[in-house]
Amino acid sequence: MTRLVLTTDSSAAGALEQAGLGDLVLTIERRLVWGPLPSGAELEAFFAPRTTQPHSLHWLDDTPRWRLQKLGVKHHGLIELFSDCDTVELWMGLDPNAQLILLWLLDHCRSEGVAVSELVIRRLDITVGDIDPQRLTELDQQAVRLTQDHLELASRAWRAYRAPTPRAVSELLNDDLSMLPQLGRCLLDLLEELPDVTTGLGATETRLLELVAPGNVQPVNVFPRHDTPDARPVFDYWEVGALLDGLARCPVPAVTGLDEGPFSLDMHNDHSRHARYKQSHLSLTDFGKAVLAGSEDFGRHNPIDRWWGGTHLTNDRLWRWDGQGHSLVAPA
């Protein structure tokens, strides 16, 4: 019997393989919380058999080539591989990006008419990659066999995230999402990354200002910790670095003292530049202190041009989130 396991983290894939919990253990790590989403054609081609898809736009691209060769997997489409396996288990991470991959995958299964009785999702409350493989075999992670209702809910949520406004995502919070237990938390975490109704900053940007506030703080101390038990960060290392750049390298900075940049692969590959970056001593500007106190709006003094799912956020089309009222605020 061939057991296929899909996960959203390479560390988790290694642990699951070492624990012998799957014969084929594959990873999908496509980032969906940062930048514009793939086009409709790219989304459709992602899970199809490999033909001419650019690298990073095929579902097998996040699994190391040596592992694919070892497993005898090369150009398979998702549904094609499903049909070659006796069981398919989804071990998706807890963070919002992992949950978005789950929504995308289930939406694809619905559109392709996959027999849902073949799919099992493991309800996780742990970060699998942090667990010793031996202990992993002893954990009782609840297995839930999916139904058409699971796929319909996932498809609805995925369409909402891809929509040109966050309205449909906000409205989903009023519905019963318990079939996909992490979905409600995922959507709320994402909505909290919209510009705040008062400060104009998302939750991660606000947290960066809070960590810099004591002053004389080095960059390494403001990056979110991914190894704490309840950590479900929305953004990864590179994305947080870009957010910090945005707070420090703008017309009216909220952060001062960042001595090198931009936060790029080129900067990391240059030892002296990277060393200067790490040795920076960060503090809030007076403006940054005012933003953190809620008496200034970052977006009224600085350009905003970024993507939130299918929503293009700009200064003149700025959807905001009211954290206290748990409500979406449309552009004025």
Stockholm file with secondary structure:
# STOCKHOLM 1.0

chainA/1-332         MTRLVLTTDSSAAGALEQAGLGDLVLTIERRLVWGPLPSGAELEAFFAPRTTQPHSLHWLDDTPRWRLQKLGVKHHGLIELFSDCDTVELWMGLDPNAQLILLWLLDHCRSEGVAVSELVIRRLDITVGDIDPQRLTELDQQAVRLTQDHLELASRAWRAYRAPTPRAVSELLNDDLSMLPQLGRCLLDLLEELPDVTTGLGATETRLLELVAPGNVQPVNVFPRHDTPDARPVFDYWEVGALLDGLARCPVPAVTGLDEGPFSLDMHNDHSRHARYKQSHLSLTDFGKAVLAGSEDFGRHNPIDRWWGGTHLTNDRLWRWDGQGHSLVAPA
#=GR chainA/1-332 SS CCEEEEESCHHHHHHHHHTTCCSEEEECCCCCSSSCCCCHHHHHHHTSCCSSCCTTSSTTTTSCHHHHHHHTCSSCCHHHHHHHCSEEEEECCSSHHHHHHHHHHHHHHHHTTCCGGGEEEECCSSCGGGSCHHHHTTCCCCEEECCHHHHHHHHHHHHHHHSSSSHHHHHHTTSCCTTSTTHHHHHHHHHTTSCBTTTCCCHHHHHHHHHHTTSSBCGGGTSCCSSSTTCCCSSCHHHHHHHHHHHHSSSSCSEECCCSCCCSHHHHHSHHHHHHHHTCCBEECHHHHHHHHTSSCGGGTSCCEEEETTEEEETTBCCEEETTTTEEECCC
#=GC SS_cons         CCEEEEESCHHHHHHHHHTTCCSEEEECCCCCSSSCCCCHHHHHHHTSCCSSCCTTSSTTTTSCHHHHHHHTCSSCCHHHHHHHCSEEEEECCSSHHHHHHHHHHHHHHHHTTCCGGGEEEECCSSCGGGSCHHHHTTCCCCEEECCHHHHHHHHHHHHHHHSSSSHHHHHHTTSCCTTSTTHHHHHHHHHTTSCBTTTCCCHHHHHHHHHHTTSSBCGGGTSCCSSSTTCCCSSCHHHHHHHHHHHHSSSSCSEECCCSCCCSHHHHHSHHHHHHHHTCCBEECHHHHHHHHTSSCGGGTSCCEEEETTEEEETTBCCEEETTTTEEECCC
//
